[in-house]
Amino acid sequence: MAAAGRLATGASAFTTFVQVVPRLATLVGKMRPTWRVRTLAEVTPAFLHANGVHALIWDVDGTLCGDRRRDLLPESAGPFRALLADEGLRHVILSNASEERFLQLGEMFPTLPILRGYALRGELLFRKIARGTDCWTREELAARLTEGAHVVRKPSAELVELALRELACGKDEAAMIGDQYLTDVAGANLGGIRSIKLPTLAPETFRRTVRLGQIAENVVYAFAHGGR
């Protein structure tokens, strides 16, 4: 696949970089999370309900598992299951994933909606995998990419809006939960919802280019917000 095609489909590790850099000056001011926690175990149903959060928008890689891994890590698996079991909470997954990983997430989380957005001629197209079924056929995906559609990645207020519509909730009821300041936290702030920032799990599993970006964003955050 040519470089342009890899960027359009999100297959390239630089897709997020390309979309973030032109907006970096604005995004730096959007990097402060509502809550920072040490582990997912701190994010209990009681904590969420006490703060009026009834819907979660989940990141996956670095939040629940290592980079492109299929199995949840022990420190995330139990707390994640506890949150899924709470009948008062709704969930969607919004991951900056490649096409291959997007399909894989549908297999890993068969009961949760996996969301994805594409920009095409000024319009945001919505794609979802739910209960093993992709709402786009391979032919529809290929046709839209040929027309010039490209993946939209976090941070994006539009993606948050898509997630809120899927969750059927208001902004004051939802929170984004993830491990990255520039994608998860900034995306939440752009979309007007709250955020829960976790440390990156299994950082050694990430590709060097991604890991360097993670280190750089931590430096930017510390410089701009004093580590608070």
N, C-alpha and C positions, 0 to 999 in steps of 0.2 A: 504494500500500500504506500502511495506517495505521501510525502510529509504533510501536504495540505489535507489529504484525506484522513490521515491519522489525527490531525488537529480537529477536523470537522466531527469525527466520530468520538473524540475523547480518548483515542487509543494512545496518544502521545502524553508522556509525563509533563510536557510543557503546555498542555492545553490550558490548565488553570493559570499558569504563569502569564501566558499571552493575554488572557482575559483580565487579569488582575493589574498588571503593571500600568496600563494607561490610567487607571483609577486609583493608584496607590496613595496619592496625597489625600484623597477623600476618605479612603478606607482606613487609613491609620487612625483617624478619629473615631472609627466605629469598632475598634478592637476590644473594648472593655466589656467583659462578660457581666451578666447579672450576678451569677454565683460561680465561684471556683471551688471544686471539691477535689479531695485527694484520691478517692476511689468511687466507682459506681455504687458501692454499698451504701454510701452516704445519701444517695438519691432514692429515698424510700417513698412508697405511696403516701404515707402520712406527711412527709415533708412537702410533697407536691400538692396534695389537697389543702394543706394549711396555707399554701401560697397561691391558691386559686388556679393551679395548673392542672388541666384535665386532658391535655393532648401533648404528645411528644413527637418531634421531628428528629429522627435518628440519623447520625453519621454511623458508618460501620468500621472502615479500616482505621486502626489506631484508637478507636473508641470501644469496640467490642472484640476485635481480633487484630492480628498482625496484618501487614500489607498483603492483600489478595489471598488471605488464608481462608479456608473453609470452616474451620472450627473456632468457636468462641473460646476465649481464654478463661481459665478457672475463675479469675477474679471478677470477670464480667458476667459469666454464664448464669450464676445463681441470682444476683440482683436483677439481671435482665428478665429472667423468667418470673421473678416476683412482680415486676412492673407489668409484664404482659398479663399476669393472672388477675390483676386488679380490674374489676369490671367498670370502675369509674374512670379509667384511662383509655385513651385512643392513641394509635401509633401509626406513623408512616416512616418509610426510609427514603432519605434524600442524600445520595452519595455521589461524589465526584468520581464516577467509575467509568472505565472503558466499556465498550459494547459487550465484550466478553464477560467482564465482571458484572455488569448490569444483569445479564441473563443468569449468571451464577448466583447473584443475590436472590433472584426469584426462586431458585432451588433451595437456597439456605433458609429463607424466611417465607415459606409457602402461605402462611396465614396473614402476612402483612403486605400492604400495598408498597411497591417499589416505584418511585416516581422519577421522571426524567423530562427535561425540557429541551426544545430545539428552536432556534431562531430562524425564521424564513420570511424574507421580504417584510421585515418590521413586525411580524406576528410571532407570538410564542406558541409553539405547538406542544401539546401535552401527551405524554406517553406513560403507560402504567402496566406493570405486571402485577396481577392479583390472582392468587390461588392457582398459580402455574400457567396462567393465560396472559400472553402479551396482547395488548389492544392494537398493536400494529403488526401486520404480517411482514415477512422479509421483503416482499415485493413493494409494500408501501414504504418501508424504511429506505430501500434502495432508490425508489423514485424520488423521495423527498431530499435525500442526500444529493442526487443528481441535479435537482432543482436549486441546490445551494444551501440547504438546511445545515446548520451546525449546532453541536451540543452547547447548551448554556450551563455553566457550572456555578456553584456557590463561589463567592457571595453574590446573591441575586435576590432583590426584593420580589421579582416576578415568580421565582421558584417558591418562595415562602407563600405567596398568594395561592399558587397551585396547591401547595400542601394544606393550607387552611381550608380551601374548598373541599379537598378530599376528606379532611378531618371533620368538616361541617362545624367549625367552631370559630369564635372570635379571636382577635389578636391577644386579648388579655387572658385567654385560657390556654395558650400554647407556649411551648418553649422548645428551642433547638438544643440538642445535646450532642457535643462533639469535642474533639481534641485540638482543633486548630483555631487560632485567633482570626486569621485572615479569610477563612472560608466559612466556618461554622458560626463563630461569634459575630463577625462583621455581617454575614448574611442575615442572621437573626436581627441585628440592629437595623439594617437596611429595611427589613420587612416589618419593623415595629413590634417585634415579639421579644420575649426574654430568652436568655441563654444560660446553659450550664456547661462550664468548661472543665474537661477532664485532662489529666496528663496523658500523653501519647503512650499507648500500650505497645510493647514489643518494638521499640524504635529500630532495633537492629535488623528487623525484617524488611525495612523500607529501602527502595532503590536509592542510590547515592544522590541522584538529582533531587528526589523528593525530600530526603533527609536534610540536604543542604538548605532547601527552602524552609523547612520547619525550623532549623536553627536560626536562619535569617529572620524569620517572623518573630521568634522569641526575643531576638536582639532589638528589633524595631519596637516591639511592645514594651520592653523594659525601658528603652530610650524615651518613648512617647508618653508612657503612663507610669513610669517609675516602678514597675513590677507590682502595682496595686491591683 
